[in-house]
Every structure is written in structure tokens, then in C-alpha cells.
Amino acid sequence: MPYKQLDQDSVIEYIKSVPEMKQVFSSFDNLNVSEIGDGNLNFVYNVTNNEKPKETVIVKQAVPFLRIVGESWPLPKERMNFEIMALQHAAKYCPALVPEIYHASHEMCLIIMQNLTDHKVIRGEIIQGKYFPRLAEDTSTYMAENLFHTTDWFLDHKTKKELVGKFINVDLCKITEDFVFTNPYEKSDTNSFNPELTQENIDFIQKDSELKLAVAEMKYKFMNNAEALLHGDLHIGSIMANEDETYVIDPEFAFFGPIGFDIGAFIGNLIMAYFSHEHRQKLLGNEPYQYRKWLLDTVEATWELFEQKFDKLWADHQEKENLPYWQYEGGKEAAAEQRKRFIRKIFSDTVGFAACKMMRRILGLAKVADIADIEDLKERARIERMTLKMGKQMVINRDSYSSIQELTALAKELSPLV
Amino acid sequence: MPYKQLDQDSVIEYIKSVPEMKQVFSSFDNLNVSEIGDGNLNFVYNVTNNEKPKETVIVKQAVPFLRIVGESWPLPKERMNFEIMALQHAAKYCPALVPEIYHASHEMCLIIMQNLTDHKVIRGEIIQGKYFPRLAEDTSTYMAENLFHTTDWFLDHKTKKELVGKFINVDLCKITEDFVFTNPYEKSDTNSFNPELTQENIDFIQKDSELKLAVAEMKYKFMNNAEALLHGDLHIGSIMANEDETYVIDPEFAFFGPIGFDIGAFIGNLIMAYFSHEHRQKLLGNEPYQYRKWLLDTVEATWELFEQKFDKLWADHQEKENLPYWQYEGGKEAAAEQRKRFIRKIFSDTVGFAACKMMRRILGLAKVADIADIEDLKERARIERMTLKMGKQMVINRDSYSSIQELTALAKELSPLV
């Protein structure tokens, strides 16, 4: 079927034409369609059987332009292919942590998938102070499973290289290159600031050579290290969850990049949430301690669980492979040392990428509601300044943190956990 | 034209069918064909007009197997595409340093190019103690031009990524992964040794954990850092030269990899030549000093000229681009610091890769004639041991050399320049 942009009516016709939909819907006679896209990139339809509301799917279609701007900003609709391929890949290693795919069409740049009716995007929930007891456990599993199983440690040389080629994601990588690693650190029309930030606050980032050299190194790493298949945009707006389940969604930025980028995105977002709740918990009428402690505990647990799980997957694989390379007296210990050094390097990258993800949310185009929606602009600026300060220290000193606790200690130094 | 394996007769028919050949040959009536392939991978024909010997071309065709073994070892003939693309790419930036391409056919996996009648493959010549006064100058130009112009520092994000995809060279990278980074460092049927090497000499490499961790890191870097378009096999058997001109040939291993790999291949080969001439110069009846000094001078000059040229290309490009990112007080100095740090990292990689290229030539399948053809096996083993010793120190300590002179000093420590 050649590409055609669907609307509220034609989406029903399309649903009817897809054989797999007969497994989901007992009848097509009374389907309700509502467009629920957040409006940035794609059209997202919720299609539900009015008579049996449990019969429901999400239809997500890419259009050949940036939806938020309109047809004047072309963006290849083929970006949906990356989301399809990445979801299919994740379904192999952690099916419980990604929405089930019912149907995908590369021609139509469209995917029909499980409607997560009992789950919410966690950013909004975290802003409200909701706890997600499984967040560290599930996110670390998602990352360890997806990342390990797409490295050269696991894949054979041919499969890996062919996947790297299939996942060359020019346009969406460019968005990250510009909006995470470039524009926020320079004078750029795409930036926007809280007016309560001073020029000095901005220069603190944009005119500091050590910081800029460090950010440029992270950008180079992002562009040149095809280590593993990343989600590519793993902030807390890409996770839907409730108390019992966690789903990672929207992997359209997927490509082969440095492992630390995904982990850093997630951890950086939690640190910003921690800062924001210095203010928000008071607004909510709570003592800030408990929720903010949970946020930092989640940062620590995410890294520690990721580290354990990645190492375990790799160690088990090493044992199964039993490579001749490590078959000598002391070889087993050396193989363990290899894992240790490699994970140490992932940690440095994680800290560096988390820092870039934090600073860009203050000075760049795309904000996080956690901080940007704070109405008291002076209070918001205070939190923005601590975010910038932490980001700067992190990216410059990324190789010198020896544990995740040193990172959370820095957060507590800037914003005491009381 | 669909693929067909050419032979001595059909190569003439093919030549006649190629329009461009009318520019080379004034007549097709008296062509002489001789097969001159070294027998490893491809068929290489020298086609010359008997009446006018200056009318001559090289026809190189890949066959769908490893020629040295036969049809039982399949190797995709499409590998020739990488050579074609790499030669065409190099012709853009250093046309004087690669053979001119007259005709290339992706279907026939074939290239017709300039016959370098006045030039010889330099390995054999260096074994004979010949000087190549332009070697450092030209090789450093070849590397700086080709490498710089395929990095993200020069190419736009889209061109770079698309080129990375086009140059995914699964099969030939696998040869390097196995024979440069794996088999020589483990018990492997593909290895072969000088019988005068002791088990202790072999264990010195194969059972040393620090060395093996370092080699594994270099292998990972080779497989995961798509920095620039490499030649991929830049040893002194891939260079043809005379006193006035230098040509780099045979880039069929081309792919996007770490910059230091090409430089390391070349420098590692010269260091082995230096060691071999401790013995060879005496055989040739010379005082060893002068020629061996030239070899080490060439090592030093190659790195220093590469460093200067790469930095100059980049600095000029930075000035032309004048990125907003560096537009602030101190930004120009920071951009210079970026170049310095980056080149420092290339140097570490160069040392590490040179080391792997050296050690594998002693313990692995493919030898270098410089050392392996030394008839006195005890003398050969002595030189092999110094090569292994130097390689081991280099790869383990690759981050701690601060100049190329420290590297040549190490060579002189192991084999005094007297």
C-alpha cells in the first residue's frame, strides 16, 4: 500500500484492512477514534471499540514534515522505520517492557500497537510526586538487555555491522547533534531562556572553554561510536508506567551510538526532577525529603542495577562462548577485568551525556516541564542555575567519578536533601 | 554487463569493449597480457601494447573466493567495490598519490587503472636497502588528506553517515579482526611461528593479561569508532614508489574506522624494517647506521608531518567555517586546544595499532618478508623477540608516549642505532 496520510476517518478504513486487527476487535462497527499526538512529530490515534473499551489500539503514523512546525519543515517520514525496527528488536530481549506491535508498515510509515490504557507517561506523574517502585528495576533491565545484545560482545561481526547500516538515522541524529550538543552552548536563535537567568548565568556555560571542549568531545563520541543500538531519546517522557509495570516507548531516535547516552538521558532527567522538587514538593504541601530521596535512590539503583545486569549478561555470554582468547591461566580474571574496565568507561560516558542532557534543557529549545513549568520565575531560575552548575561539573570531570554515589552527593551538595 | 570471471583472452575482449580504452591504446591489435597478481585475493593483469609499451594498463578483478585457497573459501567479489570507491575518493583529495582510474565496473568487480611501470612496491625495495626520499612527505599527505576529509570535522552530518553506510566492509574487516587482533594472541591453527621461537616467547604475548586487555581494547576501537575513511591495510606492501613519486594502492580494506589504524600500520612496518636491517644491512655489506637512521627518521617525519598537515587542514577549515560555537573571547584558543587534544588521541591510537600490526606479523598467519625471509632462523628469532617486546610495551603504554621520539627511542633501546 503506497504512503497516504491518514486522518480520523481513513484510519478506520485502514484498521479494517489489516488482518491482524480481527484478533483485537470483535467488531469494527462502532470504533471511536481520537487523535492524541503530543503534536511535535507524528500523528497518534487512539482507536477503541465503544462497545468493548478493552478492544483498543494505538495507530502512530509519521508525516513527511515536522508536525509542530508544518509542511515548511520537511522531515523524512521514513523515520518511523527506525521506531518499527527498534521496537521489534526490543521485543526480542525485553518483550514485557515495550508495547506489543500488532502491525507495522514501512510503506505507510505506520505502526499499530498496544494501547497502554493503565499507564501514564511518567514525566507528568513525577511532576505530581508519584512513586514508581519498579522504575529503576525495569529501566535498568530495558537498557542492559537492549544495549548488551547489540554490542560486538554479543552479536557476530556481520549481524552487528549490517544492523549499524540499517540504523543510520541521519535526520533524527541531527536533531540531537544540534539541540543537545551544539545550540544550547552557543548564541543561537533556537535557544530560549527564563528571563530571570542573567547573561552571567548563560556565559557560565556558553563561554567556558573547558566545558565547551568537554561537550564537543561528547558530541564527537555521539557521532562516532557505534557501540550499541540506543533508544536515542530515553528521557522520562519516553516511559509509561504504573506501580506494577513499565513500558519504554517512542524509539524513533534509535541508532548505533555510545551506550552511556541512553543511561545518561534517563539519569540526567531524574536529577533535574530532584532539583525541581526542592520547589514542587513544597507546592504540593509535602516535606520534600521523602520524594526527593526516592528520586536519588532511583538514580543510584538504576546505575547499580544496570551495571550488575550488563555485567551478568556479558559474563554469562563469555562463559558460554569460552573464547580461546581467554583460555590460559589468569584468562578468566582478565576477562572479568575487561568487563570492569568497559563498564567503568560506560560510567564516564553516562555522566558526560547526562550533563549535556541537563544543560540543554535549561538553555536550549526543548525544556522539561519539571523545571520550565515552575511559575515563580525566580525560583525556576534558582533551580536552573543549580542544574547548569551540576551539568558543568559533571561533563568536565566525567572521568573522575568513581561511583554513582559521588554523583548523587554532588546533587545533594547543590540542593541539600532535607 | 553481468559478472564474468576474465582470463588472459577475455580480458582483451573486455578492454576492447570499454570506450575509455581508446584514449589509452592507439591500437588493440597487438596487446600483451600477463597475470601479475600476487596470488592472495584477486586477479591482476598487465595489459600492454607490444608496439608502444607506454600504452599500458592494469586490470584488477575480484573473484568470489579467496584466490590463495580456491573456491572452497568464498569471499564476496563485491569487495572490489570498496577499492573502487576508496580510489575514487582519494582521487578527489590527493590525485597525485593514487593510480589514475580509467574505468571501473561494480558489476564486473573490476577496475582498469594506471600501470605504474616506473615504480615498485616498496617492501621489496626497503628489504634491499633502497631509500625513498619522498616517503614520509607523501604518505603523510595521503593520510592527512584522506583522513581529515572524511571526518565529521570536515563532512556534513549527512554525507558522513551515508558514506559510513556505503563503506560497511563486513568481510575484509573480519580478516583484520581475526588476523590482526585475535588469532595471533591465542592458540590458533592459523598461526605459524619460526621454530626458533620458544614457548616462553609465545607465552610472553599470548598469556599476558595486561597485553591481552590492551589488544582487546584496540580491537573494540577498530570495530566501533567510525571516525574516518581508512585505507585499512596501509603497510609498505600497499605503497609503490620511486625516488620522485609515491602511490598508495590496494585500498580494498577501506571502511570507516579509527584514524590511528592507518598511521599505525605504516609506522609499525617501518619499525619492523628497522629491526630487520640490524641483520640485513650486514648481509648487504653495509654499515647498518645510515639506512636504519633513515628508517627511524622516516617514522618520526611521517608522524610529525601528518600531525602538522592534519592540524593545518583542520585549522584552515575551522577558520573558514567560523562556527558560532567558538565565537567568544578565548574561543579561538579553545578550538586550537580541541585540535591538540584530538591529535594527541590519534597518537595514542597510532601507537596501539602499530603494536598490534607488529606482533601479529611475528605470531600470526601473514608475515612480513623483511623479517620472515631472514634465512638464519636464530637471527630471525632474535629480531622477532625484539619486535614482540616493543609491541607489547607499546600497546600497554600507548597513552603515555608524549612524542614520536619516545617511540623511536624505545626502538633504539631494543636495537641500538650504531
Boltz contact constraints between the chains, C-beta under 6 A:
constraints:
  - contact:
      token1: [A, 152]
      token2: [B, 223]
      max_distance: 6.0
  - contact:
      token1: [A, 157]
      token2: [B, 174]
      max_distance: 6.0
  - contact:
      token1: [A, 158]
      token2: [B, 170]
      max_distance: 6.0
  - contact:
      token1: [A, 161]
      token2: [B, 168]
      max_distance: 6.0
  - contact:
      token1: [A, 161]
      token2: [B, 170]
      max_distance: 6.0
  - contact:
      token1: [A, 165]
      token2: [B, 165]
      max_distance: 6.0
  - contact:
      token1: [A, 165]
      token2: [B, 168]
      max_distance: 6.0
  - contact:
      token1: [A, 168]
      token2: [B, 161]
      max_distance: 6.0
  - contact:
      token1: [A, 168]
      token2: [B, 165]
      max_distance: 6.0
  - contact:
      token1: [A, 170]
      token2: [B, 158]
      max_distance: 6.0
  - contact:
      token1: [A, 170]
      token2: [B, 161]
      max_distance: 6.0
  - contact:
      token1: [A, 174]
      token2: [B, 157]
      max_distance: 6.0
  - contact:
      token1: [A, 186]
      token2: [B, 324]
      max_distance: 6.0
  - contact:
      token1: [A, 186]
      token2: [B, 325]
      max_distance: 6.0
  - contact:
      token1: [A, 187]
      token2: [B, 324]
      max_distance: 6.0
  - contact:
      token1: [A, 207]
      token2: [B, 328]
      max_distance: 6.0
  - contact:
      token1: [A, 209]
      token2: [B, 330]
      max_distance: 6.0
  - contact:
      token1: [A, 209]
      token2: [B, 334]
      max_distance: 6.0
  - contact:
      token1: [A, 212]
      token2: [B, 334]
      max_distance: 6.0
  - contact:
      token1: [A, 213]
      token2: [B, 334]
      max_distance: 6.0
  - contact:
      token1: [A, 213]
      token2: [B, 338]
      max_distance: 6.0
  - contact:
      token1: [A, 216]
      token2: [B, 338]
      max_distance: 6.0
  - contact:
      token1: [A, 223]
      token2: [B, 152]
      max_distance: 6.0
  - contact:
      token1: [A, 224]
      token2: [B, 225]
      max_distance: 6.0
  - contact:
      token1: [A, 224]
      token2: [B, 226]
      max_distance: 6.0
  - contact:
      token1: [A, 224]
      token2: [B, 227]
      max_distance: 6.0
  - contact:
      token1: [A, 225]
      token2: [B, 224]
      max_distance: 6.0
  - contact:
      token1: [A, 226]
      token2: [B, 224]
      max_distance: 6.0
  - contact:
      token1: [A, 226]
      token2: [B, 226]
      max_distance: 6.0
  - contact:
      token1: [A, 227]
      token2: [B, 224]
      max_distance: 6.0
  - contact:
      token1: [A, 324]
      token2: [B, 186]
      max_distance: 6.0
  - contact:
      token1: [A, 324]
      token2: [B, 187]
      max_distance: 6.0
  - contact:
      token1: [A, 325]
      token2: [B, 186]
      max_distance: 6.0
  - contact:
      token1: [A, 328]
      token2: [B, 207]
      max_distance: 6.0
  - contact:
      token1: [A, 330]
      token2: [B, 209]
      max_distance: 6.0
  - contact:
      token1: [A, 334]
      token2: [B, 209]
      max_distance: 6.0
  - contact:
      token1: [A, 334]
      token2: [B, 212]
      max_distance: 6.0
  - contact:
      token1: [A, 334]
      token2: [B, 213]
      max_distance: 6.0
  - contact:
      token1: [A, 338]
      token2: [B, 213]
      max_distance: 6.0
  - contact:
      token1: [A, 338]
      token2: [B, 216]
      max_distance: 6.0
